[in-house]
Amino acid sequence: MKIYTKGGDKGETSLLGGTRLLKSNIRIESYGTVDELNSYIGLLRDQEVNTSKRAELIDIQNALFVIGADLATDPAKTKVKRPPVTEEFTVRLENMIDAMDAQLPAMKFFVLPGGHQSVSFAHIARTVCRRAERQVIALAEQEFVSEEVKVYLNRLSDYIFVLSRWMSQQLSAEEIPWQPKS
């Protein structure tokens, strides 16, 4: 498979199904940000503290590839084959969140991002996830987007936040409370 095709040299790219769009199109931005998020999940997977979370994080990366393919498909091209985004993706995330949350003290305050470099990576991933979600919502205002894609990205940001707290606990990193000035 050739890496470069020169097809995008003029600022356009092809969706699955063949439709050509400008690379600045919100659909391209949406699945591009999901791809960026997937890279940050890989960075989290590579953190030593997350050795026991490796299978979970790989599951999330696989789900993000499916979501990326869904977003990269022209919704008018109904015969394009791709794996479906299902409710089960979100159910698995919710089970992972519940398992981690059961090991954590109750939240009593908002926490400032940081405390350890690995935890900071999680907070960056969380904010990229929120950006992907916002872009997908903007896309959904213009064209069809699966409800399951929107729900999954929303729940994934919750997962990443709980993961950041779990990582802080594992690393004995301080969670610094947000203290607004009055």
N, C-alpha and C positions, 0 to 999 in steps of 0.2 A: 504494500500500500504506500503510495507516494504521500509524503507529508505536506508538500506544498502543491497547490493546484492553480494558483494565481487568480482563482475565481473571486476572491475577496479584495483584490487590489484596488478596486474602485469604490470600496466602502459598503459593499453588499455581501450578504451571506445567504445560504440556502437553509430553509427549515427541512425537517423530515417530511417528505412528500413533494419537495422540489420548489416550493414557493420561495421567491427571492425577496429579502427585506434589507433595508438599510441597517447597518450594524448599530446604529443609534436607536433603533426601534425598542419600545418598552418590552416587547417579548424577548428580544435578544438580551437586553439589560437584565431581565428577570432570570433567565436560565444561566446567564453569565455570572450573576451574583450567587446563584445556587452552586455553581461550579467553584466559585471563590470560597464559599462556605464549606464545601466538601474538602477543599485543601486545608482549611483551618481545623476541620474535624480530624484530618490526617495528622496535623501537628499535635493535636490533643492526644491522639492515639499513640504518638511517639514519645509522650512524656512518661518517664519511669513510674510516676505515681499512678498512672492509669493502666498498668500492666493487667490488672484484674478486670478492666473495662474494655480490653481490646476487642472481644467478640461483639460487645454492644456497639462500639464505635464503628466497627466494620459493617455491622447491620445498618447503622445510620448512613454510612457512606454509600452502601448499595441502594438504600431507599432514595438518597439524594440523586443518584444516577438515574433511577426510574423517574423521579420528579423532573429532572433536567430533560430527559427524553420526552416526557409529556409536554413540558413547556416548549420544547423545540419542534413540536409537531403542529402543523397548520390544522386548527380545529375543523376546517372545512374538508380536510382530506381524511375521511372516516375509515378508509381501508388501510391506512398505514399501520403496520404491526409494531406494537411496543408493549412492554409489560404494563399491567394496570396499576394505578395508585389506589390502594384499598384501605378501608377502615382499619384493617389489621396492622398496618404500619403505625398508626396512632396508638392503638391499643398496646402494642409492644413498648412504645415510648412511655406511655402512662404507667405500665408495670415497672419499667426501669426507674422512673421518677419515684414511685411509691417505695420501691426497695431502698433507694438511697435516702429518701426523706425519713424513713423509719430509723435510720442510724444517726440522724442529725438533731441537734437541739432545736426547739421551736424558734422561729424567727421573731425577734422582738423589735427590730429596727432595720432600716435600709442599710446596706453595706456599700462602702466605697470599693470600686473595682481595684484589685491588686492584692498585695500581701505576700506574693511569691510569683516568680516569673511564670511558672506553669499555670497558676490561677489566672494571671493576667491574660495568658493566651485564651483561656476559657471565656473571659469577659469580652475579648475581641471577637471570638467566634459567635458569642451571643448577640453582639451588636450587628455583625454581618448578617446573622439569621434574621434579625428584626428588619434590616434593610431589604433583604430578599422578600420577606413577607409584605412589606410596604409596596415594593415594586409589583409583586404578584397581584395585590389588591388593586393597584392602579391599572394593571393589564386587564383584570376582571371587569373593570368599569367600561372597557372598550370591546372585549371579546370574551368568549367562553373560557373559563378556567375551572377545572375540577374543584369541587368543594373540598375534597380530600387533600388536595395540594395545599389549600389555604389552612385547613385545620392542622395538618402535619407541621407546617412551618411554625405556626403559632405554638404548638405543643413542644416542638424542638427547642425553641428559645427557652421554654420553661425547663426542659431537660438540661440544657447547657447551664442555666443558672444554678440548678440544684447540683449538677456536677461540680461547678466551681466551689460551692459550699462544701461538698464532700471532699474535694481535693484539698481545700483549706484545712479541713479536719485531719486528713491523712498526713498532711505536711506540717501540722502544728503551726500553720500560718495564722497570723492575727487577722480577724475580720474587724475592720475599723468601721464603726457606725457613722452614718451620715449625721452631722450635727449642724442643721441650718442655723444661721445667725438670724436673730430676730430684729 
